[in-house]
Amino acid sequence: MKNKLRLGSLALLAFSPAAGAEGALNSGDTSWLMTSTALVLMMTIPGLSLFYAGLVRSKNVLSILMQCFTITCVVSIVWLVAGYSLAFDDLGNGVIGGLGKFLFAGVYEESMVGNVPESAFALFQATFAIIAAALVVGGFAERIKFGAVVIFAILWILLVYAPIAHWVWGGGWLSSLGVLDFAGGNVVHITAGVSALVGAWVLGNRKGFPSGAMLPHNMTLTMIGAGMLWIGWFGFNGGSAVAANQDASMAMLVTHVCAASAALSFVVTEYLIRKSATALAAATGMVAGLVAITPASGFVGPAGALIIGVITGPVCYFSVQLIKQRLRLDDSLDVFPVHGVAGIIGTILTGIFASAKLGVFSGQGMENSIGSQIGIQMIAVVATVIYTVVATYIALKLAGLLAGGIRVDSESEVQGLDVSTHDERGYHF
């Protein structure tokens, strides 16, 4: 890899699981990774679950909670069986890993990744796969069959997430090219955002969209979930250093700065356009900022994070309007404008603000010129988008075929999935 990044960076850990590298156990690093794993799992259950639950209509609250919870269970097993192996068992082909770690083969109590147990590293990576798959369902919430969700999650991890994780973190071709993605701008957020948009297109709009109002039923739940996401993201980005060191500390600092600045810039944009400052805008802007700083978090300093956040807020605000009002695509919970667009922004801007020549930033030794690194980042974005569109479409079609259709019938959608799918008849908020 051309870029001289610090050893703790997740971007360099591709060598470790595949090669079986062993080092002396560092209890501090291990403790931090285990703590980060719990924080990232909290981001899905209950963080994202509550965030999404507040945004859907009351008749679909329990269905979206059930989807997030079930995805957590299903992806955990898929990751154990083959996902981890396909992502991190490096065969040297640059495209996909092998099955040498099928059912976590070789992940023993004493096996190490750098200075931490491989068991801790594998579980940490599982929580990333979990939230990535859970994010996608926000694009077609309130109208997909539950069985199709389960099948799609299995296929999506194997066909989309694991290959791209291998490209970036598992010794794949993007890693060799020199892409900078510290904690998953490409791997998690661009894939999830693009997949959500493809899903929204394949399933079609909800009944009544765009003429009828599809308002969040409980912003209190959404704000609680947003707070959990903000806190959990310290583990998401800080934990990606896989060490309790300066990289983790700086990653946490820039994560916080970017979240705050993006939330404010999103709200200011809304106020200038609509003369209102809503809780939904604050929460949406915050998440967009957290997404945008994710690929950059191990490579930039606080000033760079501030600028990334200020840019991301308005761009994502107008992206939401473009998708729903101009293109009239019913990405139900704005997954693509928030995760896909912000992931693209953050990935590209990483190529600028990671430069050691910009002295006000941390600059961790990037050898490439800014122009050259931006080119590499854009190649990663384009490759990720194209591959994700094709693979997600295949996964959705297969899920629909195996589930006997991918969308619930009209009557069930009107009644709400809580009752029609899950027979939950007394537990509505």
LOFILO-322227 format. One record per residue (C-alpha): y, z, x; residue number from 1. Coordinates in steps of 0.05 Angstrom, whole numbers, plus 5000, padded with zeros to 4 digits. Example, Ala and Ser with C-alpha at 12.3 -4.5 7.8 and 13.67 -1.06 7.14 Angstrom:
<pts>
[[4910,5156,5246],1]
[[4979,5143,5273],2]
</pts>
This chain:
<pts>
[[5000,5000,5000],1]
[[5068,4980,5027],2]
[[5106,5041,5003],3]
[[5103,5104,5045],4]
[[5098,5155,4989],5]
[[5081,5227,4998],6]
[[5008,5244,4997],7]
[[5014,5285,4934],8]
[[5036,5226,4892],9]
[[4987,5204,4838],10]
[[5003,5133,4860],11]
[[4965,5146,4924],12]
[[4907,5185,4896],13]
[[4868,5122,4882],14]
[[4831,5131,4947],15]
[[4804,5199,4931],16]
[[4755,5197,4873],17]
[[4728,5130,4894],18]
[[4717,5148,4966],19]
[[4695,5218,4952],20]
[[4748,5246,4999],21]
[[4742,5320,5010],22]
[[4792,5370,5034],23]
[[4801,5445,5036],24]
[[4812,5476,4968],25]
[[4885,5495,4956],26]
[[4887,5548,4902],27]
[[4961,5537,4889],28]
[[4953,5463,4878],29]
[[4891,5474,4836],30]
[[4926,5526,4792],31]
[[4985,5480,4780],32]
[[4939,5421,4762],33]
[[4900,5464,4713],34]
[[4965,5489,4682],35]
[[4991,5418,4677],36]
[[4927,5396,4643],37]
[[4937,5448,4589],38]
[[5010,5427,4581],39]
[[4991,5353,4573],40]
[[4937,5369,4522],41]
[[4989,5410,4485],42]
[[5031,5347,4481],43]
[[4979,5315,4435],44]
[[4953,5376,4398],45]
[[4998,5402,4371],46]
[[5061,5368,4400],47]
[[5053,5295,4382],48]
[[5013,5314,4320],49]
[[5071,5354,4291],50]
[[5122,5302,4314],51]
[[5085,5248,4276],52]
[[5068,5293,4217],53]
[[5142,5305,4203],54]
[[5158,5231,4206],55]
[[5106,5206,4155],56]
[[5110,5216,4080],57]
[[5082,5280,4052],58]
[[5020,5246,4023],59]
[[4998,5226,4093],60]
[[5012,5288,4134],61]
[[4941,5313,4140],62]
[[4915,5243,4154],63]
[[4959,5234,4215],64]
[[4941,5304,4239],65]
[[4868,5288,4230],66]
[[4876,5222,4268],67]
[[4908,5256,4328],68]
[[4857,5312,4328],69]
[[4798,5265,4322],70]
[[4825,5219,4376],71]
[[4829,5279,4422],72]
[[4755,5291,4411],73]
[[4732,5219,4414],74]
[[4772,5200,4476],75]
[[4747,5262,4512],76]
[[4675,5238,4503],77]
[[4691,5166,4520],78]
[[4727,5189,4583],79]
[[4665,5230,4603],80]
[[4616,5173,4590],81]
[[4652,5114,4621],82]
[[4728,5117,4618],83]
[[4739,5158,4681],84]
[[4689,5116,4720],85]
[[4720,5050,4698],86]
[[4789,5075,4719],87]
[[4773,5110,4784],88]
[[4706,5086,4811],89]
[[4734,5033,4858],90]
[[4688,4973,4869],91]
[[4742,4937,4909],92]
[[4751,4880,4859],93]
[[4821,4903,4841],94]
[[4810,4893,4766],95]
[[4762,4945,4739],96]
[[4722,5004,4766],97]
[[4647,5010,4764],98]
[[4599,5059,4731],99]
[[4585,5101,4792],100]
[[4616,5160,4756],101]
[[4581,5148,4690],102]
[[4577,5215,4653],103]
[[4618,5244,4710],104]
[[4562,5231,4760],105]
[[4581,5262,4826],106]
[[4633,5307,4795],107]
[[4603,5372,4820],108]
[[4634,5440,4827],109]
[[4645,5428,4901],110]
[[4670,5355,4897],111]
[[4743,5347,4915],112]
[[4802,5300,4905],113]
[[4848,5316,4962],114]
[[4858,5392,4958],115]
[[4837,5401,4886],116]
[[4769,5400,4851],117]
[[4751,5332,4823],118]
[[4733,5367,4758],119]
[[4806,5388,4750],120]
[[4831,5318,4768],121]
[[4783,5284,4719],122]
[[4803,5331,4662],123]
[[4877,5321,4678],124]
[[4867,5246,4673],125]
[[4829,5255,4608],126]
[[4891,5286,4576],127]
[[4931,5225,4595],128]
[[4881,5179,4562],129]
[[4881,5223,4500],130]
[[4956,5221,4488],131]
[[4960,5147,4504],132]
[[4909,5131,4449],133]
[[4942,5180,4401],134]
[[5011,5148,4411],135]
[[4985,5080,4387],136]
[[4967,5103,4316],137]
[[5041,5115,4302],138]
[[5051,5040,4299],139]
[[5006,5031,4238],140]
[[5006,5101,4207],141]
[[4996,5110,4132],142]
[[4953,5048,4121],143]
[[4894,5045,4169],144]
[[4822,5065,4153],145]
[[4799,5129,4187],146]
[[4735,5096,4212],147]
[[4775,5040,4242],148]
[[4819,5090,4279],149]
[[4757,5121,4311],150]
[[4726,5055,4331],151]
[[4793,5027,4356],152]
[[4805,5089,4399],153]
[[4738,5079,4434],154]
[[4749,5005,4446],155]
[[4822,5015,4466],156]
[[4805,5064,4521],157]
[[4751,5019,4549],158]
[[4787,4952,4541],159]
[[4860,4970,4552],160]
[[4873,5038,4582],161]
[[4818,5044,4635],162]
[[4829,4975,4666],163]
[[4905,4984,4672],164]
[[4896,5055,4699],165]
[[4851,5023,4751],166]
[[4902,4970,4768],167]
[[4955,5023,4782],168]
[[4920,5087,4803],169]
[[4848,5068,4817],170]
[[4856,5022,4877],171]
[[4870,4960,4835],172]
[[4913,4899,4847],173]
[[4979,4929,4824],174]
[[4969,4988,4871],175]
[[4957,4939,4928],176]
[[5019,4900,4908],177]
[[5060,4963,4916],178]
[[5079,4981,4845],179]
[[5113,5048,4834],180]
[[5087,5085,4773],181]
[[5085,5159,4787],182]
[[5060,5186,4721],183]
[[5045,5128,4673],184]
[[5104,5085,4653],185]
[[5058,5025,4655],186]
[[4991,5059,4645],187]
[[5009,5103,4586],188]
[[5074,5082,4553],189]
[[5078,5007,4559],190]
[[5006,5000,4538],191]
[[5014,5048,4479],192]
[[5080,5016,4456],193]
[[5055,4945,4460],194]
[[4989,4963,4426],195]
[[5026,4997,4370],196]
[[5068,4935,4358],197]
[[5006,4890,4358],198]
[[4973,4939,4309],199]
[[5034,4938,4263],200]
[[5031,4862,4262],201]
[[4956,4857,4251],202]
[[4955,4909,4194],203]
[[5019,4885,4161],204]
[[5075,4926,4133],205]
[[5067,4986,4089],206]
[[5074,4974,4014],207]
[[5148,4976,3998],208]
[[5172,4961,4069],209]
[[5227,4940,4083],210]
[[5259,4945,4015],211]
[[5237,5016,3999],212]
[[5257,5079,4038],213]
[[5204,5105,4086],214]
[[5239,5170,4104],215]
[[5210,5227,4145],216]
[[5186,5281,4098],217]
[[5198,5342,4143],218]
[[5244,5338,4203],219]
[[5230,5411,4219],220]
[[5159,5393,4239],221]
[[5185,5335,4280],222]
[[5235,5377,4318],223]
[[5181,5430,4333],224]
[[5136,5375,4358],225]
[[5192,5345,4399],226]
[[5204,5412,4433],227]
[[5131,5417,4451],228]
[[5132,5346,4479],229]
[[5192,5364,4523],230]
[[5158,5425,4551],231]
[[5091,5391,4558],232]
[[5123,5334,4597],233]
[[5135,5381,4655],234]
[[5060,5381,4664],235]
[[5055,5306,4651],236]
[[5104,5287,4706],237]
[[5103,5349,4750],238]
[[5027,5353,4748],239]
[[5022,5281,4772],240]
[[5040,5304,4841],241]
[[4971,5337,4840],242]
[[5002,5391,4883],243]
[[5049,5450,4876],244]
[[5100,5420,4923],245]
[[5169,5387,4929],246]
[[5146,5325,4892],247]
[[5125,5367,4832],248]
[[5190,5407,4833],249]
[[5234,5345,4837],250]
[[5193,5310,4783],251]
[[5205,5368,4736],252]
[[5280,5369,4751],253]
[[5290,5295,4739],254]
[[5247,5297,4677],255]
[[5293,5349,4646],256]
[[5357,5313,4666],257]
[[5334,5246,4638],258]
[[5310,5276,4573],259]
[[5376,5310,4561],260]
[[5419,5251,4580],261]
[[5379,5202,4538],262]
[[5381,5248,4477],263]
[[5456,5253,4483],264]
[[5467,5178,4495],265]
[[5422,5161,4435],266]
[[5460,5209,4390],267]
[[5528,5184,4414],268]
[[5506,5113,4401],269]
[[5485,5131,4330],270]
[[5551,5167,4318],271]
[[5592,5108,4342],272]
[[5552,5060,4297],273]
[[5538,5103,4236],274]
[[5587,5161,4242],275]
[[5529,5210,4239],276]
[[5490,5251,4290],277]
[[5420,5265,4263],278]
[[5363,5308,4287],279]
[[5319,5247,4285],280]
[[5365,5212,4335],281]
[[5365,5271,4382],282]
[[5289,5276,4381],283]
[[5279,5201,4388],284]
[[5328,5196,4446],285]
[[5296,5255,4481],286]
[[5227,5223,4478],287]
[[5255,5157,4502],288]
[[5286,5192,4561],289]
[[5221,5227,4578],290]
[[5184,5161,4575],291]
[[5235,5125,4618],292]
[[5233,5177,4674],293]
[[5157,5179,4675],294]
[[5145,5121,4724],295]
[[5205,5143,4766],296]
[[5195,5218,4766],297]
[[5164,5222,4835],298]
[[5212,5174,4868],299]
[[5284,5187,4844],300]
[[5334,5244,4846],301]
[[5376,5278,4792],302]
[[5433,5227,4794],303]
[[5384,5170,4786],304]
[[5351,5207,4728],305]
[[5419,5217,4695],306]
[[5435,5143,4698],307]
[[5366,5122,4673],308]
[[5374,5168,4613],309]
[[5444,5143,4597],310]
[[5419,5072,4598],311]
[[5355,5085,4559],312]
[[5387,5119,4498],313]
[[5429,5061,4472],314]
[[5377,5008,4491],315]
[[5323,5044,4451],316]
[[5371,5056,4393],317]
[[5384,4982,4385],318]
[[5311,4966,4397],319]
[[5293,5008,4336],320]
[[5343,4969,4294],321]
[[5318,4902,4321],322]
[[5244,4915,4306],323]
[[5253,4943,4236],324]
[[5316,4910,4209],325]
[[5318,4842,4243],326]
[[5245,4827,4257],327]
[[5221,4869,4197],328]
[[5159,4893,4233],329]
[[5135,4959,4206],330]
[[5121,4997,4270],331]
[[5118,5059,4227],332]
[[5139,5113,4276],333]
[[5178,5069,4326],334]
[[5125,5071,4380],335]
[[5145,5005,4413],336]
[[5220,5016,4414],337]
[[5212,5086,4442],338]
[[5151,5082,4486],339]
[[5144,5008,4501],340]
[[5217,4993,4512],341]
[[5233,5058,4549],342]
[[5171,5049,4592],343]
[[5195,4979,4611],344]
[[5265,5005,4626],345]
[[5239,5062,4669],346]
[[5190,5018,4706],347]
[[5242,4967,4725],348]
[[5297,5018,4742],349]
[[5248,5055,4787],350]
[[5254,4995,4833],351]
[[5328,5009,4840],352]
[[5334,5084,4843],353]
[[5274,5096,4888],354]
[[5309,5062,4945],355]
[[5322,5106,5005],356]
[[5386,5066,5017],357]
[[5418,5099,4957],358]
[[5434,5163,4992],359]
[[5452,5204,4931],360]
[[5380,5197,4907],361]
[[5318,5230,4936],362]
[[5291,5163,4963],363]
[[5220,5178,4985],364]
[[5212,5123,5037],365]
[[5209,5058,4998],366]
[[5204,5003,5051],367]
[[5216,4943,5005],368]
[[5286,4919,4990],369]
[[5312,4935,4921],370]
[[5304,4862,4899],371]
[[5233,4858,4925],372]
[[5213,4923,4891],373]
[[5244,4903,4825],374]
[[5203,4839,4829],375]
[[5139,4879,4839],376]
[[5158,4925,4781],377]
[[5170,4865,4736],378]
[[5104,4834,4754],379]
[[5071,4899,4733],380]
[[5109,4899,4667],381]
[[5092,4827,4650],382]
[[5019,4834,4669],383]
[[5012,4898,4630],384]
[[5045,4869,4567],385]
[[5004,4805,4567],386]
[[4938,4838,4580],387]
[[4952,4893,4529],388]
[[4970,4844,4474],389]
[[4905,4805,4483],390]
[[4859,4864,4492],391]
[[4889,4904,4435],392]
[[4883,4846,4387],393]
[[4809,4840,4405],394]
[[4799,4915,4397],395]
[[4833,4915,4329],396]
[[4792,4856,4304],397]
[[4727,4887,4328],398]
[[4747,4954,4296],399]
[[4760,4920,4230],400]
[[4694,4883,4234],401]
[[4654,4946,4250],402]
[[4691,4989,4199],403]
[[4685,4940,4142],404]
[[4759,4925,4144],405]
[[4817,4956,4181],406]
[[4866,4972,4125],407]
[[4857,5017,4064],408]
[[4861,4985,3996],409]
[[4926,4983,3957],410]
[[4908,5039,3910],411]
[[4889,5086,3967],412]
[[4953,5071,4004],413]
[[4995,5087,3943],414]
[[4956,5151,3930],415]
[[4962,5172,4002],416]
[[4909,5179,4056],417]
[[4906,5255,4051],418]
[[4871,5249,3984],419]
[[4841,5179,3985],420]
[[4810,5184,4054],421]
[[4802,5258,4069],422]
[[4798,5289,3999],423]
[[4850,5341,4017],424]
[[4874,5361,3948],425]
[[4909,5427,3956],426]
[[4940,5430,4024],427]
[[5002,5387,4021],428]
[[5067,5410,4053],429]
</pts>
